[in-house]
Amino acid sequence: MADLHRHGIGLAAFIADSIFSSDGIFAGPAGFLRPIIEEVRAAGGLYIADEVQPGFGRTGQEWWGFQRHEIVPDIVTIGKPMGNGLQRAGGWHKAFPASRRSGSCPK
């Protein structure tokens, strides 16, 4: 992120699957995302939790994968597990103050 900042580029968001499940189930240690998310937020970015794979209780521990890390995402993406084989997609986000919705992008 320091390199982005040095070149005048802001950070918009960081998106992550909280258990890296595309290559099998690798849950990693609980909390490993926390320091990354703290740095992303300090840089003004949003954390997007990709819950397509780990969501809906698939981790066997929590309903959502991000809960293992004790963090609250700004945006969550969900999908196929909620359709039981039928194509579905969804998401939600928390309310943002007007200053975050200005529509301006960093240059």
Backbone bond lengths (Angstrom), bond angles and torsions (degrees), N, CA, C in turn:
res aa  C-N    CA-C-N  psi(-1)  N-CA   C-N-CA  omega(-1)  CA-C   N-CA-C  phi
1 M - - - 1.439 - - 1.523 110.56 -
2 A 1.318 115.86 -28.41 1.463 118.61 177.77 1.520 110.44 -62.30
3 D 1.328 117.52 -37.63 1.455 121.59 179.13 1.527 110.73 -66.53
4 L 1.331 116.95 -41.25 1.463 119.90 175.76 1.524 110.20 -59.09
5 H 1.319 115.53 -48.78 1.463 121.03 -178.57 1.524 110.61 -60.53
6 R 1.324 116.86 -42.75 1.470 121.53 -179.39 1.527 111.12 -60.00
7 H 1.326 116.92 -31.05 1.460 120.90 179.88 1.528 112.93 -95.58
8 G 1.322 116.62 10.60 1.461 120.43 176.80 1.513 114.21 75.18
9 I 1.323 116.98 22.66 1.461 121.32 -179.01 1.525 108.37 -108.79
10 G 1.317 116.84 126.40 1.456 120.66 178.06 1.522 111.16 -86.24
11 L 1.298 115.33 164.16 1.460 121.42 177.48 1.515 109.13 -97.19
12 A 1.316 117.61 123.56 1.457 121.26 179.52 1.524 110.78 -85.36
13 A 1.332 117.00 -50.86 1.462 119.20 -174.80 1.517 111.13 -163.33
14 F 1.321 113.61 162.04 1.463 123.07 173.60 1.519 105.89 -126.59
15 I 1.328 116.97 126.79 1.460 120.93 179.33 1.520 108.42 -117.05
16 A 1.330 115.81 135.44 1.460 119.09 -179.07 1.518 111.32 -150.01
17 D 1.315 114.96 143.01 1.457 123.64 167.48 1.520 104.62 -80.25
18 S 1.300 117.71 122.06 1.468 120.98 -171.03 1.521 115.20 -72.65
19 I 1.335 117.85 -7.67 1.466 118.94 175.71 1.525 112.56 -130.92
20 F 1.319 118.36 10.08 1.465 122.18 179.10 1.524 110.79 46.21
21 S 1.310 115.28 60.86 1.461 121.05 -171.69 1.523 115.04 -94.18
22 S 1.304 118.79 -1.84 1.465 119.62 -178.94 1.521 112.46 -69.34
23 D 1.312 117.27 -25.62 1.462 121.70 -179.82 1.525 111.10 -108.38
24 G 1.325 116.97 33.80 1.456 121.62 -172.66 1.520 107.94 102.92
25 I 1.290 117.51 178.54 1.458 119.72 -178.26 1.518 109.77 -93.04
26 F 1.325 115.14 106.39 1.459 121.57 174.04 1.510 106.60 -122.22
27 A 1.315 115.76 97.64 1.457 119.99 -174.80 1.526 113.13 -76.56
28 G 1.310 119.05 -26.89 1.454 119.86 -177.28 1.522 110.46 64.56
29 P 1.301 117.62 168.90 1.469 119.45 -179.48 1.522 111.43 -69.32
30 A 1.318 116.25 140.28 1.466 120.78 177.45 1.524 108.89 -58.45
31 G 1.319 115.94 134.81 1.455 121.07 177.81 1.514 115.60 92.78
32 F 1.337 118.59 -2.90 1.460 118.95 -175.91 1.527 113.19 -66.09
33 L 1.333 117.90 -21.00 1.466 120.18 178.30 1.531 113.37 -82.15
34 R 1.310 117.27 -20.52 1.474 120.63 -174.43 1.526 113.64 -53.59
35 P 1.349 120.88 -51.54 1.468 119.58 -178.76 1.531 112.64 -62.71
36 I 1.324 116.77 -34.03 1.462 120.48 178.20 1.523 109.99 -65.69
37 I 1.331 116.49 -46.80 1.462 120.81 -178.57 1.525 110.86 -64.50
38 E 1.316 117.40 -38.28 1.467 120.25 177.26 1.524 110.81 -61.20
39 E 1.332 116.83 -40.92 1.472 120.43 178.59 1.529 111.20 -68.34
40 V 1.325 116.68 -40.50 1.467 121.18 178.22 1.532 109.98 -60.47
41 R 1.324 116.47 -46.64 1.472 120.17 -178.91 1.524 111.60 -67.53
42 A 1.335 116.98 -36.25 1.463 119.81 177.41 1.536 110.84 -63.15
43 A 1.334 116.00 -28.52 1.464 120.88 178.31 1.526 112.17 -86.96
44 G 1.345 117.00 1.45 1.464 120.44 177.97 1.514 114.13 90.11
45 G 1.328 117.57 8.74 1.458 120.91 -178.51 1.521 113.03 -90.92
46 L 1.309 115.53 166.80 1.453 123.22 177.36 1.525 109.66 -102.00
47 Y 1.316 115.90 152.01 1.462 121.07 173.60 1.523 108.04 -104.04
48 I 1.328 115.75 120.74 1.462 122.47 177.51 1.521 107.59 -107.57
49 A 1.332 115.90 118.23 1.466 121.10 179.37 1.521 108.98 -90.53
50 D 1.320 116.67 118.03 1.461 122.13 176.01 1.526 107.09 -86.40
51 E 1.322 116.38 102.31 1.464 121.78 -175.93 1.529 112.64 -105.76
52 V 1.334 117.46 17.68 1.459 120.14 179.97 1.530 110.59 -60.39
53 Q 1.322 118.20 -43.53 1.462 121.60 179.38 1.533 113.12 -89.48
54 P 1.358 119.00 -52.08 1.465 118.36 -173.42 1.523 115.15 -80.56
55 G 1.331 118.53 -13.14 1.459 120.85 -175.81 1.519 114.15 -71.54
56 F 1.305 115.10 171.36 1.464 123.49 178.49 1.526 112.58 62.75
57 G 1.339 116.35 38.39 1.456 120.87 173.62 1.508 116.24 79.00
58 R 1.304 118.69 9.48 1.468 120.24 -176.36 1.517 114.21 -67.21
59 T 1.329 117.92 -19.49 1.467 118.72 179.24 1.527 111.25 -78.09
60 G 1.322 116.63 -16.10 1.452 120.79 -179.13 1.512 113.41 80.30
61 Q 1.327 116.66 -0.23 1.459 120.77 -178.40 1.521 112.15 -116.62
62 E 1.298 116.98 -47.28 1.462 123.31 -176.40 1.524 108.36 -132.57
63 W 1.324 116.22 167.47 1.464 120.55 177.83 1.516 110.57 -71.11
64 W 1.341 117.34 -37.52 1.462 122.73 -179.80 1.525 109.13 -119.52
65 G 1.316 117.13 142.94 1.455 121.60 -179.47 1.520 113.16 -61.87
66 F 1.329 117.29 -36.21 1.459 119.49 -178.08 1.528 112.23 -65.19
67 Q 1.325 117.88 -20.94 1.461 120.73 179.93 1.528 112.25 -64.15
68 R 1.318 117.09 -27.96 1.470 120.35 177.35 1.520 111.90 -61.81
69 H 1.309 116.70 -23.82 1.464 121.92 -175.31 1.525 112.45 -99.20
70 E 1.329 116.40 -0.19 1.463 122.27 -179.46 1.523 111.68 53.23
71 I 1.336 114.81 46.41 1.460 121.84 176.37 1.517 108.09 -129.86
72 V 1.315 115.60 156.12 1.467 121.13 178.81 1.528 107.34 -116.23
73 P 1.326 117.34 118.24 1.466 119.57 -178.79 1.525 111.95 -73.49
74 D 1.318 114.58 160.87 1.464 120.97 174.58 1.519 110.28 -83.81
75 I 1.323 115.97 -34.15 1.461 122.70 179.69 1.523 107.63 -139.06
76 V 1.327 116.99 142.67 1.465 122.05 177.70 1.521 108.39 -126.12
77 T 1.333 116.28 133.60 1.456 120.72 173.50 1.526 108.08 -108.10
78 I 1.315 115.42 136.83 1.466 121.58 178.20 1.516 107.43 -134.70
79 G 1.322 117.63 164.78 1.453 117.89 -176.24 1.496 114.79 -162.47
80 K 1.326 114.61 -123.31 1.459 122.49 -165.81 1.520 117.15 -52.04
81 P 1.331 121.64 -32.19 1.462 118.00 -178.95 1.524 113.81 -61.33
82 M 1.327 117.61 -27.63 1.462 119.00 -178.01 1.522 112.20 -78.67
83 G 1.324 118.02 -9.14 1.456 120.59 -178.83 1.519 114.54 -100.31
84 N 1.340 117.47 -4.54 1.464 121.86 -179.77 1.531 111.57 48.92
85 G 1.325 114.85 49.40 1.451 120.04 178.85 1.521 113.94 100.13
86 L 1.316 117.92 -21.15 1.464 121.59 175.49 1.522 109.08 -87.77
87 Q 1.313 116.31 144.73 1.456 119.68 -177.83 1.517 110.50 -68.80
88 R 1.310 115.83 122.52 1.454 123.10 178.13 1.523 108.34 -143.09
89 A 1.289 115.93 153.06 1.462 121.79 173.33 1.518 107.39 -147.98
90 G 1.280 116.04 154.68 1.449 119.80 179.14 1.508 110.42 -167.07
91 G 1.290 114.62 177.45 1.451 120.68 177.74 1.501 109.94 -176.27
92 W 1.287 115.70 168.25 1.456 120.69 173.28 1.512 108.51 -151.60
93 H 1.304 115.10 162.75 1.463 120.49 177.56 1.509 108.44 -143.51
94 K 1.306 114.79 158.00 1.447 119.06 176.79 1.521 108.62 -83.85
95 A 1.316 116.27 162.08 1.464 120.54 179.78 1.528 109.58 -67.84
96 F 1.311 116.60 138.27 1.449 121.89 179.41 1.518 109.38 -112.82
97 P 1.323 117.52 144.46 1.468 119.17 175.58 1.521 110.02 -64.56
98 A 1.306 116.74 157.86 1.469 121.43 -177.31 1.509 112.54 -54.49
99 S 1.329 117.90 -32.51 1.456 120.68 -179.01 1.522 112.08 -63.52
100 R 1.349 118.32 -26.97 1.469 121.94 178.88 1.513 111.73 -84.98
101 R 1.357 117.45 -12.03 1.469 120.74 -177.62 1.531 111.74 -107.58
102 S 1.288 118.17 22.01 1.455 120.84 -172.74 1.518 113.13 -68.14
103 G 1.331 117.53 -18.12 1.458 120.11 -179.61 1.522 112.63 85.23
104 S 1.314 118.04 -5.05 1.452 119.32 179.63 1.522 110.34 -84.97
105 C 1.294 115.79 145.39 1.460 121.89 179.08 1.512 109.19 -113.81
106 P 1.324 117.85 141.90 1.477 118.83 176.94 1.516 110.23 -65.38
107 K 1.305 116.45 145.69 1.472 121.10 179.38 1.498 110.92 -96.15
